[in-house]
Amino acid sequence: MIVEDDQIAVAMPQGRRAAAAAKAQAVPLKQDPHAIRDTPEKVLEVALGHEVRAFRKKLGITVADLAAMTNISLGMLSKIENGITSPSLTTLQALSRALGVPLTAFFRRFEEERNAVFVKANEGVDVERRGTRAGHQYTLLGHIGSNTAGVVVEPYLITLSEDSDVFPMFQHEGMEFLYMLEGEVVYRHSNNLYRMTPGDSLFFDADAPHGPEELTTRPIKYLSIISYPQGTGSE
């Protein structure tokens, strides 16, 4: 079969384009959940936008309604609520009047102190809880209470060694999340039993009786995250 030179000139680029397209499709998309999405200079804008949107929704009005009330364009309001642009003081004043809030209310989220607890490996605080006497080791990995939400969150690393024994059920306010790391345990929640192995998780209302029913394979380690209303305690 004879192929003319001009046919080769056309066919080769098409082949290269097809190969490049296939290669592009084969490359998996990557997403870093820890990436910093907002540059430092944009943090204030994002905080302002969040507050404007929150106050608007609290009043039950649309962006179009707010635009009509303030003589600010829909496009500008959209940019403000999404933290894309920095509104002028005149614009903020118009928004505060329309939304019925003081000008300083837009800055609360930016100025509000946020908590974070960082614990290095093996540096958690061992605490005494009811199951301690049965050989259950509770390592507290942090504690944050939110005054605004009225909720306390406590993450624990729970270790059940060869000497550990089962213990009567726990029951307290709030919610609890378990994530199995090592070993095997049959965990009871109310009238249900769950055989948990590494990678399994359990999320439940903590006001029902719950706790390890059978220590199948020891040592056992699992992460327990407890959240409860402030002032009630988790025990």
N, C-alpha and C positions, 0 to 999 in steps of 0.2 A: 504494500500500500504506500503510495506516494503522498506525502503531506507537503503542501506548499509552505514557503517561508513565512508568508503573512499569516497563515493559520497557526503556525508555531508561536509567532509573536503574540497572538491573541490568547491562545490556550494557556501559555505559561503564566501570565499574570493572573488569570482566573484560577489556576491551580494554587498559586501562592496565596491568593485571597481566601480561598476555601480552607487552606491549611491554617492560615492565621485565625480565621473565624473559629475553626474547630479548637485550636489551642486556647483561644480566649474563653470559649465555653467550658473547657476542661479545668480552667483555673478557678478554684473555689473562692467565693467571696469571703472576706475576713471582716469580723466586727469585734472590736475591743470594747467590752462593757465597762472597762475602767478608764476609757479615754476621756480626757477633759474636753467637754463639748463647748464650753463658753470661755472665751478669753477673759482675763481678769478685768479688763476695762468694760466688758459687757455684762458683768455680774449685776451691777446696779440696774441696768436697763431691764434685765430679765426679772429682777425682783419687783421693779415698778410695774412691769407688764402683768405679772402674776396678780398683784394687788388690784390693779384696774379691772382685770377680768373677774376676779373674785367679787368685788363690790358690785360690778354690773350684774353678774348672775344672781347675786343676793337680792337685787331689786327686781329680778325677773324681766329685764329689758334686753333687747337685742343690740348688736353693734350699730345697726341702722338707727335704732331709737336714740342711742347715745350720740351718734353723729348729728342727728337733728337737734338734740338738746344743747350741743356744744359748738355747732358750726365747724366741727373738725371732720375732714373727709373720711370716708370709709377706709380708704387705703392707708391713711396715716394712723387711724385707730387700730387697724390690723397690725401694722408695724409696731405700734406701742405695746399692744397686748402680747405680741410674740417676742418682745425684747430686741427687736431689730434696730430701733432708732431711739435716740435720747430726746425725750420731749422737753420743750422749753418750759420755763416757770409759768409763762402765760397759759400754755396748754394745760399744765398740771392744775393751775388755779381753776380753769374752766371745768376740768374733770371733777375736781373736788366739789365745786358748787353743784354740778349736775348729779353727782352720786351722793351728795349729802354727807361727806366725810371731811375731816380736816386735812389740810395739805400734808401734814406729817404722817398721816395714816399710810400713805403710799411707800414710806421708807421703813416701815416696821419690819418687814421681812428681811430687808438688807441689813438692818442694824441688830436684829435679834441674834443672840448668842446661840450657837449650835454646838452640841456635845458630841464627842467621839471618844471611844475607849479602845486603846490599842494594847494588846497583851501579847508579849513574846511567848514562844513555846515554853511550856513547863513553868510559867510564871503566874499562873492563875492562883486565886486564893481558895484554899481548901476551907469549906464551911461545914458547920454542924447542922444537919437536918435530921428529921425523924428516922430515916433509914440508915444513918451512920452506924448505929449500934449493930446492924446486921451485916456490916462489912461493906456498905455502899459508900464509895468515895465521891463527893460532890465538889467539883472545882468550878468556882464562879469565874466566868470569863469577862464579865462586865455588868454594869447596872446603869440604866438610864431611865429617869422618870421625867415625863413631859408634863409641865404645869398646865399647858394649854389644852392638851388632849386628856389629861387626867389618867394616863396609863403608864405603868412601869413595865419594863422589859428586862428579863434576866436570862442570859444564856449560861448553861452549865455543861461541863463535860463530866459524864457519869461513868465511873469505872466499877465493875463488879469482878472481883478477883476470885481465885480458886477457893478462898475462905469465905466468900460472901454467901449469904443466905437470902431466901425470899423474905419479904416484909409485908405486914398488913397494908392495905391499899391507902393511897393518898387521896385527898379530896380538898380542893380549894377553889377560889374564884378565878375566873379568867379562862384563857386558852393555853394550850401547850402543843409544841411541835417537837417530835422526836425524829432523829436521823441516825440510823444504825451505822456504826463504823467498824466494829470488830465483834466476832463471836456470834452467838445465836441465843435469842431469848423469846419466850412466849409472853407477850404483854397483854394484860387485861385492861379493857375499858368498858365499864358498866358490865353488861352480860356477854360481851364479845371478847374472843381471844384472837390474837394476831401473832403468828410466828414470824419474827423479824430476823433477817440476816443482813450483812453489809449492803448498803445501798437502799434498803427499805426505809420508808418514812411513815409517820403516823401523826395526824393533826386532829385535835379533839377538844371538846369542852371539858375543862378541868374540874368542873363542879360535880362530875360523875366519878365514882370510885375508880381508881386506875393505879397501875403499877406492875412490876415484873411478877408473873405468875409461875414461870418455870425457867430456871437458868440452865439452858440446854448445853451450850458450849461456852466455857469460860477460858480465858478472861473475856469480859464483855465490855465494850465501850460504845456509848451513844451520846449524841448531842441532844440536849433538851433545852428548848427556848420557851420560857414561860412569860406570858403577858397577863397582867391583872390590873384592875382599877386601883389607882393610887389610894393608899390608906388601908387596903384590905389585907395585904400580905399574901404570900404564896403557900403558906403552911397552915 
